[in-house]
Amino acid sequence: MTQTLRLPAPLLAARNIVTFLLRQPTSAFGVIVLAALILTALFAPLIAPHDPYVQNLNNVLQPPGNGHPFGTDELGRDIFSRLVWGARITLTIIFLVTIVVGPIGMIVGTVSGYFGGKVDMVMMRVTDIFLSFPSLILSLAFVAALGPSLNNAIIAIGLTAWPPIARLARAETMTFRNADYIAAARLQGTSPLRIIVKSIMPMCLPSVVIRLTLNMATVILTAAGLGFLGLGAQPPLPEWGAMIATGRRYMIDSWWLVTFPGLSILCVSLAFNLLGDGLRDALDPKQMNRR
């Protein structure tokens, strides 16, 4: 008699979520684009037909074709190869900003929501101050203080992108903090830190993941904006925003210099928005019951 192999509960839940996402056309587009971004970043040396840094002044501003599917730039560098290597920079920004923004937002939001009172007032007033400035303007201020570079741009974006996560985590915490299982943990003498980490943060995690996914579109646009203004990645790094900045001087006659980097930013930003919407539906209890 054969035994059916049962997956562990977390793997089964992940499989159900991925299946749901792939069944929806919009979220499937997001999954495919982001999977393509990851694969492109990982295998950039194999995908790129040319070295993204090698200049060829005899082949400047060539239109798409002749061994250069996306044309060449003002220094004769292959646009397609620079876009492929630029995927690594974009993925690095996404990853590093996520590991900065997620924990900061979760800690501030859950601590503020759990303790309330003066702790909540102080933390939320600081959060309101950050929210009162547009993220790009605040990032510009931080980069101006730290100095223009890709690393400083990532730090600046991380320091300005956490307030929406904190607000969401606080709202979720205020919903859970008076639940029976939290009261039982208090009666057993469980410390507030353990309650927050073990009981409240896991409950907030699905909503925070969805919000982080939706915020990544803003992160990409902010990083591209900093690169465009010359405050993010510095030449000759093939960052998409910086590529648009250098190509804008030639865009009337050489449209491909800004078109392909712009389309790359558009597709990845749109993919994160669609994936975030799909995750919100996939983690909705009503949708889960239907499945």
N, C-alpha and C positions, 0 to 999 in steps of 0.2 A: 504494500500500500504506500503510494507516494505521498510525501508531505509537501504542502504548499509553502513556499518560502515567503514569509511575511517581512516587509520592510519595517525598520524602526519608525516610530511615530514621527520624528522630525523629518526623516527622509520622505515618508509618505506624504506629509503635508507639503513639503517642497515640490514633490512631483505633481501634486494636485494643482498647486499654484502655477507652475510652469505650463502644465497642460491647459489650464484656463487661459493663461496669457496668450498661448499660441493659437487658441481657438478664436480669439478676437482679432480681426484684421488690424486694428489700430495698434493694440499692444504688441501684436506679433511683429509689426513693422519696427517698433521700438526695440524689441528683443533682438531682431536680426541686425539692425544697424549697430547696436551696442556690441553684439557678438563680433561683428565685422571690425569694429574699432579695436576691440581687444586683440583679435587675431592679427590685425594689421600692425598694431604696436609690438606684439610679440615677435612677429616674423618680418619686421621691417627690412632687415638686411637681405632677406630672400625675395621680397616683393619689389623693392625699389630697384629700377633698372640702372640707375646712375648714383654716384656719390652726391648727396645733397649739398655738399660744401664746395665741390670742385667748380671753378669758374672757367668759362670758355668764351673769351671776348670775341671770338670769330662766329659765335652762334647766339648772339644776344637777341632777345625779343622775337624769337621764332614762334609762329603760330602752332597750334596743335598739329601733330603729324611728324613725319620724318624721324621716327625713333623717340619723339617726345610727345606722348599722348595728350598732355596738357600744356604743351609749349614750353618755352624757356623765359627766364626773367631778364632783367636789365644787365645781369652779369653772366648770362649764358647758363645758369644753373637750371636743372630739370625741375619743373613745377611739380610734376607727379611725385617724384622722389622726395621732394621737400614736404609735400603733403603727407606722404606715408610716414616719414620720420617725425613730422609734426604730430601725428597721432600719439606717439609716445609721450610728448610733452603734455598734450591734452589729457591723456589718461593719468599721467603723474599728478597733474593739477587736481583732477577729480578725486584721486585716491587720497592725496595728502590733505586736501581740504575736508574730505569726509571724516578722516580720523581725527581732525582737529575740531570741526564743528559739531559732530555727533556727541562726543563725550561732554564738551562744554555745555551745549544746550541741554542735554539730559541732566547733568549735575545741577545746573542752575535752576532748571524748571522743577525737578523733583524735590530738591531741598526747599525751594521757595514754597511750593504747593503743600508740602508735608508739614512744615513748621508754622507757616502763616505768620500773622502778627508783624512785628518789626522786621524780622528776617525777610518776609515776603515783600514788605514795603520797600526796603532798601534794594533788594535784588531786582524787583520789577521797575523801580525808578531808573536804575542803571540800564536795564534792558530798554526802557522807553527812550532814554537818551540816544542809544545806538539806533533804535528804530526811527528816530526823528530825522536822521540824515539818509539820503539815498545811498545805497550800498557802494555805487561807483565813486561818489564824492568822498565818502569816508575811506574807501580803499586808496584813493588818490592821496588823501592826507597822510595815511600811514606809510605809503610808499615814499612820499616826499620826505618823511622823517627818517625812514630806514635807508633810502637810496634805491635807485632803479635797478632791479634784477629780478630774475624769475623766482628765486627763493623768497625774496622780500615780498613779491606780488602774492605768492601763495600764503605767506604769513598774514598779509594785509587782508586778503579775502577771507581767510579763516577767522580773523578777529572781527569781521563785520557780518558774517553770515550766520552766526549762532542765535541771534535774538528770536527769529520765528520758531526755531526748534525749542528754545526755552519756554516761549509762550505756550506752545502746544503741549509740552511735557508738564507744565504747571497745571493746565486745564485738565489733563488726564489724571494727574495726581490728586487734584481736588475731588475728582469723581470717586477715586478708590480709597482715599485715606480714612474714610469713616466706614468702610466695609467691615463685615463681621470678622473675616479672617485677619484683617489688620488689627482690630480690637483684641482678638484672641492672642495675637502675637505680642501685643503690649502687655496683656495680663500675664503672659508667661515670662515677662522680663526681658524680651528681645530688645536689643538696642535699636535706636532710630536708624543708625547707619545700616544695620543688617536688614531692617524692614525695607528701607529705601532700595538697597541693592538687590535683595533677594525676592521681594514681593511686589514692589511698585514699578521698578524699572522694566522688568519683563513684561508687565501689562502695558507700559507706554511704548514699548519697542515697535510694534507694528505700525502705529501712527507716525512715529518718528522716522521710520524707514521710508514710508510713503512721502513724508514731507521732505526728507533729504533727497529723494529721487527727483521730486519736482523742483527743488532748489538748485539741482545741478545745472539746469538750463541757465539760470541766472548766474551761477558761478562761471560757466563757460563764457557767457557774454561779457561778464565783468573782466575775466582774464584776457579775453580778446580786446576789450576796450583799453585795458592797461597796456597791452602790447601795441595797440594801434597808436597810443599816445607816447610810446617810447619809454614807458615806466615799468613794463613787464620784462618778458624775455628780450635779451639784447642780441643784435646781429653778431654772428651769422646764424644763430639758432633758428630753425624753421618753424617758428610758432605762427599759427594761422593769422592771428590779429596783426602781428608784426609784418607778415607777408602782404596783407592788405595795405598797411601803412606805406611800405616801400613801393607797392605797385600802383598806388593811387595817382602818382605823377604821370603814369603812362597809360591810364585806363581808357582814354578816349581812342587811342590807336591800338592798344594792346589789351583788349578786354579780358583776356584769360588770366591776367595777373591777379585780378581781384575777384573774378567770377568763381573760380574753383575753390579758393580758400573760403569765400563767403558761403558757397553752397555747403562746404564741409561743416562750418559752424552752424548753419541752418539745420542741416540733417541731424547732427548730434544733439542739438538743443531740442529739436522737435521730438527726437527719439526718447529723450528723458521725460519730456512732458507726457507723451503717450504711454510710456512705461509706468509713470507714476499714476496716471488715471487707471491703467489696467490693474496695478497693484491695489489701488483703493477699492476697486470692484472685487478683486480676488479675495481680499481680506475682509470684505463686508460679510457679517454673519448671515444676512438674508441670502446673499449669493451662495455662501457655503451650504446653507440648508437646501438650496435648490440643487446643488451638485450631489 
